[in-house]
Amino acid sequence: MAETSQMGLPGFDPPTPTDRLMFLLYPDPATAEAIAREARRLKEALGLRGQPLAADRFHVTLHHLGDYVGVPNDIVAKGERAGEAMTHAPFDVVFDQAASFANRGGSNPFTLQGGEGVEALIAFQKALADRMLAVRLKPDKSFTPHITLLYDGQVASAQAIAPIRWTVDHFVLVRSKLGRTQHVVLRRWNLNG
């Protein structure tokens, strides 16, 4: 992976980012299939038009490490150090409601969200933020735990769903190829602390 510069030359537009680095949680395959079924059910019940994401794309974003032209080795190395510093036991997460984020004019994320069932997830995200700060990475300041199901022009209000739960036993550092809906896992860490 080559290091890249984000600086543009005076009078020229800066290069368009090609890659995003993120810490993510993926549900296990059985849970991902349950999420896919719920996405299809909710789409039909609410009359949404957006196409549900593929089951292998469902995830919780813990932290963005930035958008880049290419993949910067120094940022990946810092992310790896932060991930390696995490000592955390597996924990349960429960998503028990669905709602839209009305923030994308015409392409609103329709998501799974949770109440008390995401408290351990919030604590994990904060612990990872501390590890990021220790290696001079900037963590996300705000965190609303969610899983995007689809994008739609409509805004659906919050509603209760049958709880979807799984035990989080690992997290990953991912390279997302922007505009190509492709994730490449760079590192995976099992939770065993």
Disulfide bonds with the S-S distance in Angstrom:
none
